[in-house]
Amino acid sequence: MSIEIANESGVNVDETSIVSAARFALDKMEVSPLAELSILLVTLEVMEDLHERWMDLPGPTDVMAFPMDELDSSRRPDAPDASPALLGDIVLCPAFAKDQAKTAGHSLMDELHLLTTHGVLHLLGYDHAEPAEEREMFGLQKRILGEFQAAVAAVNRRDAQRTADDRLLGTAGLDTVPADEPPA
């Protein structure tokens, strides 16, 4: 699976973490490993222009999704066969998302993970225009985000434990040499 990210927003964010959230969501949705996705982080001004041009709505927004391939039953990127698919582009606006994160009581990165997952679901054909669609999409989004956060927390706990073990054993910062190789 190819995920490209470009940060043109002027906001310093952990791009690798955003890609990880996208990859996690795509894996959970069983999207073909041959799929390609692009993520672009933009300024408020660029997002406002895109929002007005493509949605005919005033002002900036937090996330927009631009699907590339038609999502018919034979080309859906989450279809069982592993056919290549250009999913499309997710455009995020960190400056807009910052205020949403504050209102929601979580970090900017948590908000960007949410918006990335939201964008992925839109690219896969999910929508929230009708109440039933909204329940389905937001339920799926909540489940994927919860599993992503749990996976990240598990990795962080494991890394912290390894660091603590290394300090305790006095091996922190030492390169380990395989048993069959003598030290240099």
C-alpha positions in Angstrom: 0.0 0.0 0.0 1.4 3.3 -1.0 0.6 6.4 1.1 2.2 9.7 0.1 2.0 12.7 2.4 2.9 16.3 1.8 2.7 19.0 4.5 2.2 22.4 3.0 0.3 23.7 6.0 3.1 25.4 7.9 2.1 23.5 11.0 4.7 21.0 12.4 2.9 17.7 12.8 4.0 14.0 13.0 3.4 13.0 9.4 4.5 9.4 10.1 1.7 9.2 12.7 -0.9 10.4 10.2 0.3 7.9 7.6 0.1 5.2 10.3 -3.5 6.1 11.1 -4.4 6.0 7.4 -2.7 2.7 6.9 -4.4 1.2 10.0 -7.8 2.4 8.7 -7.2 0.9 5.2 -6.0 -2.4 6.7 -9.1 -2.5 9.0 -11.3 -1.9 5.9 -9.4 -4.7 4.1 -8.4 -2.4 1.3 -6.1 -4.0 -1.3 -2.4 -3.7 -0.5 -2.0 -2.4 -4.1 -4.1 0.7 -3.3 -2.6 4.2 -3.4 -3.5 7.2 -1.3 -2.3 10.8 -1.1 -2.6 13.0 2.0 -2.1 16.7 1.8 -2.0 19.1 4.7 -2.8 22.7 3.7 -3.3 26.2 5.1 -6.6 27.8 6.0 -6.6 29.8 2.8 -6.0 26.8 0.6 -8.7 24.8 2.3 -11.1 27.7 2.1 -10.5 27.8 -1.7 -11.0 24.1 -2.1 -14.1 24.1 0.1 -15.7 26.9 -1.9 -14.6 25.5 -5.3 -15.6 21.9 -4.8 -18.4 22.0 -2.2 -19.8 25.5 -2.9 -19.6 26.3 0.8 -18.0 29.3 2.4 -14.9 29.3 4.6 -12.4 26.6 5.3 -13.2 23.1 6.7 -11.2 20.4 8.5 -11.0 17.6 5.9 -12.0 16.9 2.3 -11.8 13.7 0.4 -11.3 13.5 -3.4 -11.9 9.9 -4.7 -10.0 9.0 -7.8 -11.5 5.7 -9.0 -15.2 5.1 -9.4 -16.2 2.9 -6.5 -18.3 0.3 -8.3 -18.5 -3.3 -7.2 -15.8 -4.5 -9.5 -13.3 -1.7 -8.7 -13.9 -1.0 -5.0 -10.5 -0.9 -3.3 -11.9 -2.9 -0.4 -13.2 -5.7 -2.7 -11.9 -9.2 -2.1 -9.7 -9.3 -5.2 -6.4 -7.5 -5.0 -6.7 -5.1 -7.9 -4.7 -1.9 -7.9 -6.7 1.2 -7.1 -6.0 4.9 -6.8 -8.1 5.7 -3.8 -7.7 9.5 -4.1 -6.6 12.4 -2.0 -7.4 13.4 1.6 -6.8 17.1 2.3 -6.4 18.1 6.0 -6.2 21.6 7.5 -4.3 21.4 10.8 -5.0 25.1 11.6 -8.7 24.4 11.4 -8.4 21.1 13.2 -6.5 22.7 16.1 -9.6 24.6 17.3 -11.8 21.4 17.0 -9.2 19.4 19.0 -9.3 22.0 21.8 -13.2 22.0 21.8 -13.2 18.2 21.9 -10.6 18.1 24.7 -7.9 16.1 22.9 -4.7 16.7 21.1 -4.2 18.0 17.6 -2.7 14.7 16.5 -5.8 12.9 17.9 -8.0 15.2 15.8 -5.8 14.6 12.7 -6.1 10.8 13.2 -9.8 11.2 13.4 -10.0 13.3 10.3 -7.6 11.0 8.4 -9.9 8.0 9.3 -12.9 10.1 8.3 -11.3 10.9 4.9 -10.4 7.2 4.3 -14.0 6.2 4.9 -15.2 8.9 2.5 -12.8 7.6 -0.2 -14.3 4.2 0.3 -17.8 5.5 -0.4 -19.1 6.1 3.1 -21.1 9.3 3.8 -23.1 10.9 6.5 -25.8 12.9 4.7 -28.6 10.7 6.0 -29.1 9.6 9.7 -28.6 5.9 8.9 -25.4 6.7 6.9 -24.1 8.9 9.7 -24.6 6.1 12.3 -22.8 3.6 10.1 -19.9 5.8 9.2 -19.4 7.4 12.6 -19.7 4.0 14.3 -17.1 2.6 12.0 -14.9 5.6 12.5 -15.1 5.3 16.3 -14.3 1.6 16.2 -11.3 2.1 13.9 -9.9 5.0 16.0 -10.4 3.1 19.2 -8.4 0.1 17.9 -5.7 2.5 16.5 -5.3 4.3 19.8 -5.2 0.9 21.6 -2.5 -0.3 19.2 -0.4 2.9 19.6 -0.7 2.7 23.4 0.4 -1.0 23.4 3.5 0.0 21.3 4.3 2.9 23.6 4.0 0.6 26.7 6.3 -2.0 25.1 8.9 0.6 24.1 8.8 2.2 27.6 9.2 -1.2 29.2 12.2 -2.0 26.9 13.8 1.3 27.8 13.3 0.7 31.5 14.7 -2.9 31.1 17.7 -1.5 29.3 18.4 1.0 32.0 18.0 -1.6 34.7 20.3 -4.0 33.0 22.8 -1.3 32.1 22.5 -1.9 28.4 20.9 1.4 27.4 22.7 2.8 24.4 24.9 -0.2 23.9 25.0 -1.9 20.6 24.3 -5.6 20.9 26.5 -8.0 19.1 25.1 -11.3 17.8 26.3 -14.3 19.9 28.1 -15.8 16.9 30.1 -12.6 16.2 33.0 -11.4 18.4 32.9 -7.7 19.4 35.0 -5.4 17.2 
